[in-house]
Amino acid sequence: MQYLFKILLVTVSLFSTLSYSAQTHTDLSLTAPKKILIITSNRLDMGDKEKHDARNNLWEVAPPFHVFNSHGIEVVFVSPKGGKVEFMMDPVGISSYAIKYEGFLDKTAVTFSPHLINPNDYWGVYIGGGYGPLFDVAFNQKLQHIIRDIYESGGIIGAGGHGAGAFANVKLSNNTFLVKGKKVAGFPNSTEVSKSWAKQGTLLPFMVEDQLNKNGALAQNKQTLTDKHQVVIDERIVSTMFLPSAALVAKEMILLHVQNLIPQTSTLK
């Protein structure tokens, strides 16, 4: 009887440990009090007479927001000027769900200003596309420093579409570019010059692919990837060139974050 009781105790103990381990993989709110930061743009147009659209791309911001939110992660929005940010694209699918049930537009109507953000509060930062971030986020020193500080503290950087251009110019404390030597997916030159969205790219401050390569990255796009939907992960940079994969970037960021947490939870007794 005493032998059977010992077996029962070991079984209960093992089950409790496995249950706790499973929780750490599915509910980050139990182990990761830090938040995720989503950087957005305040730009509405490209400054030309025709007012070409330069807002944030809803399909590259709302789906990642939904993924983070559904995993119990608090999402904070920031923009160069703070306040309300605008979006292009109609609300469909996950974007529509995030708007109707998760307060997406309420949050993006009152984004924080950079000076209100403490990088130590965040385990990662995500930047979606739309042309806006190329015009203001990429040249905002406070936001560039926030991205740097989060990365240098072990955080994860994520991007979709044109979002990679927003951190292409980030310099680390050693004065090297964040993207140097890393594979980073982003909107390709070949598509940019074939579309009228920014007058074949002539209205842009820079091309995402060019800027990534200029600063030492190994730009990834449909010229280098076998699948344009692919999510590229290099060290702690997670990116995609194609907007339908934005939600996948968020999920991969979470999985990478969980991997970073495992050494802290593996000493359970």
Secondary structure, DSSP 4 states (H G I P E B T S, - for coil): -HHHHHHHHHHHHHHHHHHHHHHHHH-GGGT---EEEEE-----B-SSTT--B--EEGGGTHHHHHHHHHTT--EEEE-SS-B---EES---HHHHHHHHHS-HHHHHTSBBPGGG--GGGEEEEEE--SSHHHHTGGG-HHHHHHHHHHHHTT-EEEEETTHHHHSTT-B-TTSSBTTTT-EEE---HHHHTT-TTTTTTTTSSS-HHHHHHHTT-EEESTTT-S-TTPPEEETTEEEESSGGGHHHHHHHHHHHHHHHHHHHHTT--
